[in-house]
Amino acid sequence: MANGDKNYFDPKVLAGISNLYLRARWVVEGIMSGIHSSRAKGFSVEFEEHREYSPGDEIRRIDWKALGKFDRYFIKEYEDETNLRAYLLLDASASMDYASDGVTKFDYGCTLVASLAYLILKQQDAAGLVTFSNRVEAFVPPKAKRDYLAQILHPLENRGPAGETNVGKILEEIAGQVRRRGLIILVSDLLDEPEAILKGLRLFRFKGNDVIVFHLLDPAELELPFDGNILFEDLEEANLRVVADPKAIRKTYREVVGEFVTQMRKQCQDSAIDYQLITTSTPLDQALASYLSWRG
C-alpha cells in the first residue's frame, strides 16, 4: 500500500476491491498516514454493556466487581462515549445506478460512506447509517463500538440502488427521529425537488445539527458529452424515454445544470450547511477533505 501511488484513491481501482471494509480501510489508512487518528477522549453518559478486556484498553474502565465475580477482566462500555454522533444518509434510489465510465454513483457513495464510517469510528466517535429511496430502506443507529463497522456496512453489501427518490420527505422523517444533536452527512445526487431538499436540510440545522452535503454526480451528468442521436431513459420511471441530439441541447443543458448546482451551493451556504459537489471520477482523498476540514 504505497502512498505515492497515483492510483491510490482512484474510484476505478477501489471498485475492483469487492470487500467494502477493505476499500474503507485502504482509503482511510492512506489519507490518515502520519495524522493522529483520534483527538476525542470521549465522555460516558449511559451504561450499555460489558465486553472482555483487550490489550490497549484503559485500565480505569475495568469493572473490578466483574473481575471478582467472574475472575476475568471486563470493560464497561457506554452508549454515548463519544464527542460526536454522525448519521450517514445515503441515497439508494435507482438514479444512483448511473455510470458513464464504470463506477456508479451508488458504488462511489457506498465507498465514501464506508470510508467516513471507518474514520469516524477510528476517532472514537459514533457512526450510524440510513439508506433510502422514497422510503427508509435501512436504519443503523449511531454507536461508537470498535466492532460496529460491520453492522454499518451490512445494508450496503446486501442491496443495490432501486426505487424512486424523495429526498425531502426522508430528511424530514429522519430529522423527526434524531433526538440528540450531531452531524448529518447526506450523500446523494439530489435529483429531486430542490426546495423540498433544502427544507429538510434546514430542519436539521434548526435542531442544532451540523450538516454536510456531498452532492454526487457522474461527470456526464454535468457535461452531456455524447454525440449523435441518443436515447435517454429515466432510471426511476422506465416508461419515460426521449431521443435527442446532445449537440443541439448541450449549451442549454449545461446552463440549467450549472444554475442548479450554483443555487444549491448558495442556499446551503446561506443556511450554514457545508456543500461539496463531487463527481464519480474524484479521488476519494479529495472527497474526504471536506469532512476532515470540518472535523479539524
C-alpha positions as CSV (number, residue, x, y, z in Angstrom):
1,M,0.0,0.0,0.0
2,A,2.2,2.8,-1.2
3,N,1.3,6.4,-0.5
4,G,3.0,7.6,-3.6
5,D,0.8,5.5,-6.0
6,K,-1.1,8.0,-8.1
7,N,-4.0,5.5,-8.3
8,Y,-4.2,5.1,-4.6
9,F,-7.6,6.8,-4.3
10,D,-8.8,6.2,-7.9
11,P,-12.5,5.2,-7.8
12,K,-12.0,2.6,-10.6
13,V,-9.1,1.0,-8.6
14,L,-11.2,0.9,-5.5
15,A,-14.2,-0.6,-7.3
16,G,-12.0,-3.6,-8.1
17,I,-11.9,-4.3,-4.3
18,S,-15.0,-6.3,-3.7
19,N,-14.9,-6.1,0.1
20,L,-16.3,-2.8,1.2
21,Y,-14.4,-2.9,4.6
22,L,-11.1,-3.3,2.7
23,R,-12.0,-0.3,0.5
24,A,-12.7,1.8,3.5
25,R,-9.5,0.7,5.3
26,W,-7.5,1.3,2.2
27,V,-8.8,4.9,1.8
28,V,-8.7,6.0,5.5
29,E,-5.4,4.5,6.4
30,G,-3.9,6.0,3.3
31,I,-5.2,9.5,4.0
32,M,-4.5,9.4,7.7
33,S,-0.9,8.3,7.4
34,G,1.1,10.5,9.7
35,I,-2.0,12.1,11.2
36,H,-3.0,11.3,14.8
37,S,-6.0,9.0,14.5
38,S,-8.0,10.5,17.4
39,R,-8.4,13.7,19.3
40,A,-11.5,12.6,21.1
41,K,-11.2,11.2,24.6
42,G,-15.0,10.8,25.0
43,F,-17.3,11.0,27.9
44,S,-19.7,8.5,29.4
45,V,-23.4,9.1,29.8
46,E,-25.4,5.9,29.8
47,F,-24.0,2.4,30.6
48,E,-24.8,-0.1,27.8
49,E,-22.9,-3.3,28.2
50,H,-19.7,-5.2,29.2
51,R,-17.1,-6.6,26.9
52,E,-13.9,-8.5,27.6
53,Y,-10.7,-6.5,28.2
54,S,-8.4,-6.2,25.2
55,P,-4.8,-5.0,25.2
56,G,-4.7,-1.3,24.9
57,D,-8.0,-0.6,26.7
58,E,-7.8,1.9,29.5
59,I,-7.4,0.3,32.9
60,R,-9.7,2.8,34.5
61,R,-12.6,1.3,32.6
62,I,-12.2,-2.2,34.0
63,D,-15.2,-3.3,36.1
64,W,-13.4,-4.6,39.2
65,K,-16.7,-6.1,40.6
66,A,-17.0,-8.2,37.5
67,L,-13.4,-9.4,38.0
68,G,-14.2,-10.5,41.5
69,K,-17.3,-12.4,40.2
70,F,-16.0,-14.0,37.0
71,D,-12.3,-13.9,37.6
72,R,-11.9,-12.2,34.1
73,Y,-11.4,-8.7,33.1
74,F,-14.4,-6.8,31.6
75,I,-14.6,-3.3,30.3
76,K,-17.7,-1.0,30.8
77,E,-19.0,0.5,27.6
78,Y,-21.3,3.4,27.4
79,E,-23.8,4.3,24.7
80,D,-22.6,7.9,24.4
81,E,-18.9,7.5,25.0
82,T,-18.2,10.0,22.2
83,N,-17.8,13.6,21.3
84,L,-19.8,13.2,18.1
85,R,-22.8,11.3,16.8
86,A,-22.8,11.1,13.0
87,Y,-25.7,10.0,10.8
88,L,-24.6,8.9,7.3
89,L,-27.6,9.3,4.9
90,L,-27.0,7.5,1.6
91,D,-29.4,7.9,-1.4
92,A,-30.1,4.4,-2.7
93,S,-32.7,5.2,-5.3
94,A,-32.5,4.0,-8.9
95,S,-30.9,7.2,-10.3
96,M,-27.8,6.4,-8.3
97,D,-27.2,3.4,-10.5
98,Y,-26.0,5.5,-13.4
99,A,-22.4,5.2,-14.6
100,S,-20.8,6.7,-17.7
101,D,-17.3,5.2,-17.1
102,G,-17.6,2.1,-14.9
103,V,-18.3,3.5,-11.4
104,T,-21.9,4.0,-10.5
105,K,-22.9,6.9,-8.2
106,F,-24.2,4.3,-5.7
107,D,-20.9,2.3,-5.7
108,Y,-18.9,5.5,-5.2
109,G,-21.4,6.6,-2.5
110,C,-21.0,3.3,-0.7
111,T,-17.2,3.6,-0.7
112,L,-17.4,7.2,0.5
113,V,-19.9,6.3,3.3
114,A,-17.9,3.3,4.4
115,S,-14.7,5.4,4.5
116,L,-16.4,8.1,6.6
117,A,-17.8,5.5,9.0
118,Y,-14.4,3.8,9.3
119,L,-12.8,7.2,10.0
120,I,-15.5,8.3,12.5
121,L,-15.3,5.1,14.5
122,K,-11.5,5.3,14.4
123,Q,-11.8,8.7,16.0
124,Q,-13.8,7.1,18.8
125,D,-17.0,8.8,17.7
126,A,-20.4,7.3,16.9
127,A,-21.4,6.5,13.4
128,G,-24.8,5.3,12.1
129,L,-26.3,4.8,8.6
130,V,-29.6,5.5,6.8
131,T,-30.1,4.2,3.2
132,F,-33.2,5.5,1.4
133,S,-35.2,5.8,-1.8
134,N,-38.7,7.2,-1.3
135,R,-38.7,5.4,2.0
136,V,-36.1,4.4,4.6
137,E,-34.5,1.2,3.4
138,A,-32.1,0.6,6.4
139,F,-31.5,2.4,9.7
140,V,-28.5,1.6,11.8
141,P,-28.4,3.9,14.9
142,P,-25.1,5.6,15.7
143,K,-22.8,3.8,18.2
144,A,-19.1,4.2,18.9
145,K,-18.2,0.5,19.3
146,R,-15.0,-0.5,17.8
147,D,-16.5,-3.5,16.0
148,Y,-19.6,-1.6,14.8
149,L,-18.4,-1.1,11.2
150,A,-19.6,-4.5,10.1
151,Q,-23.2,-3.6,11.1
152,I,-23.0,-0.3,9.2
153,L,-21.7,-2.0,6.1
154,H,-24.1,-4.9,6.1
155,P,-27.0,-2.9,4.4
156,L,-24.6,-1.6,1.8
157,E,-23.4,-5.0,0.8
158,N,-26.8,-6.6,0.6
159,R,-28.7,-4.3,-1.8
160,G,-28.3,-2.2,-4.9
161,P,-30.0,1.1,-5.9
162,A,-33.7,0.8,-6.7
163,G,-36.9,2.7,-6.5
164,E,-37.9,6.3,-6.9
165,T,-36.4,9.1,-4.7
166,N,-37.9,11.5,-2.3
167,V,-35.0,13.2,-0.6
168,G,-37.0,16.0,1.1
169,K,-39.5,13.6,2.6
170,I,-36.8,11.3,4.0
171,L,-34.9,14.2,5.5
172,E,-37.9,15.4,7.4
173,E,-38.7,11.9,8.6
174,I,-35.2,11.3,9.9
175,A,-35.0,14.8,11.4
176,G,-38.1,13.9,13.4
177,Q,-36.3,10.8,14.8
178,V,-33.0,12.4,15.7
179,R,-33.3,13.4,19.3
180,R,-29.7,14.4,20.1
181,R,-27.7,17.0,18.1
182,G,-24.9,15.6,16.0
183,L,-23.5,15.6,12.5
184,I,-25.7,14.8,9.4
185,I,-23.9,13.7,6.3
186,L,-26.0,13.4,3.2
187,V,-24.6,11.6,0.1
188,S,-27.0,12.0,-2.9
189,D,-27.3,13.1,-6.5
190,L,-30.0,15.4,-5.3
191,L,-32.2,14.7,-8.3
192,D,-35.4,15.8,-6.6
193,E,-37.2,19.0,-5.9
194,P,-34.6,21.4,-4.6
195,E,-36.9,23.3,-2.2
196,A,-38.0,20.1,-0.6
197,I,-34.4,19.0,-0.1
198,L,-33.4,22.4,1.3
199,K,-36.4,22.4,3.7
200,G,-35.3,19.0,5.1
201,L,-31.7,20.1,5.5
202,R,-32.7,23.4,7.2
203,L,-34.8,21.4,9.6
204,F,-31.7,19.6,10.8
205,R,-29.9,22.9,11.2
206,F,-32.9,24.3,13.1
207,K,-32.5,21.5,15.6
208,G,-28.8,22.4,16.1
209,N,-27.2,19.7,14.0
210,D,-24.1,20.2,11.8
211,V,-24.8,19.3,8.2
212,I,-22.5,18.2,5.3
213,V,-23.9,17.6,1.8
214,F,-21.9,15.5,-0.7
215,H,-23.6,16.2,-4.0
216,L,-22.6,13.2,-6.0
217,L,-22.9,13.3,-9.8
218,D,-21.4,11.5,-12.8
219,P,-19.2,13.7,-15.0
220,A,-21.5,13.0,-17.9
221,E,-24.4,14.5,-16.0
222,L,-22.6,17.8,-15.8
223,E,-21.2,17.9,-19.3
224,L,-23.5,15.9,-21.6
225,P,-20.5,14.8,-23.7
226,F,-22.4,12.4,-26.1
227,D,-22.6,12.6,-29.9
228,G,-25.3,11.5,-32.3
229,N,-28.9,10.8,-31.6
230,I,-29.1,9.3,-28.1
231,L,-32.0,7.5,-26.3
232,F,-32.3,8.9,-22.8
233,E,-34.2,6.9,-20.3
234,D,-35.3,7.8,-16.8
235,L,-33.9,5.2,-14.4
236,E,-36.7,5.7,-11.9
237,E,-39.5,5.8,-14.5
238,A,-39.0,3.1,-17.1
239,N,-41.6,4.5,-19.5
240,L,-40.1,7.9,-19.6
241,R,-37.8,7.9,-22.7
242,V,-36.7,10.6,-25.2
243,V,-34.4,10.6,-28.2
244,A,-32.4,13.8,-28.5
245,D,-29.2,15.1,-30.2
246,P,-26.9,16.2,-27.3
247,K,-25.1,18.7,-29.6
248,A,-28.3,20.6,-30.1
249,I,-29.2,20.9,-26.4
250,R,-25.7,20.8,-24.8
251,K,-25.3,24.5,-24.2
252,T,-28.8,24.9,-22.6
253,Y,-28.4,21.7,-20.6
254,R,-25.1,22.8,-19.1
255,E,-26.6,26.2,-18.2
256,V,-29.5,24.6,-16.5
257,V,-27.4,22.1,-14.6
258,G,-24.8,24.8,-13.7
259,E,-27.6,27.0,-12.3
260,F,-29.0,24.1,-10.3
261,V,-25.6,23.4,-8.7
262,T,-24.9,27.2,-8.1
263,Q,-28.3,27.7,-6.4
264,M,-27.9,24.5,-4.3
265,R,-24.5,25.6,-3.1
266,K,-25.7,29.1,-2.3
267,Q,-28.8,28.0,-0.5
268,C,-26.7,25.6,1.6
269,Q,-24.1,28.2,2.4
270,D,-26.9,30.7,3.4
271,S,-28.2,28.1,5.8
272,A,-24.7,27.3,7.3
273,I,-24.7,23.9,5.6
274,D,-21.4,22.6,4.1
275,Y,-21.9,21.7,0.5
276,Q,-19.4,19.8,-1.7
277,L,-20.0,18.8,-5.3
278,I,-18.2,15.6,-6.2
279,T,-18.1,13.6,-9.4
280,T,-17.6,9.8,-9.5
281,S,-14.1,10.5,-11.1
282,T,-13.0,12.4,-8.0
283,P,-10.2,10.6,-6.0
284,L,-11.6,9.6,-2.6
285,D,-9.0,11.6,-0.6
286,Q,-10.4,14.8,-2.1
287,A,-13.9,13.7,-1.3
288,L,-12.9,13.2,2.3
289,A,-11.2,16.5,2.5
290,S,-14.4,18.3,3.2
291,Y,-15.1,16.2,6.3
292,L,-11.6,16.3,7.5
293,S,-11.6,20.1,7.1
294,W,-14.9,20.3,9.1
295,R,-13.6,17.9,11.8
296,G,-10.3,19.9,12.1
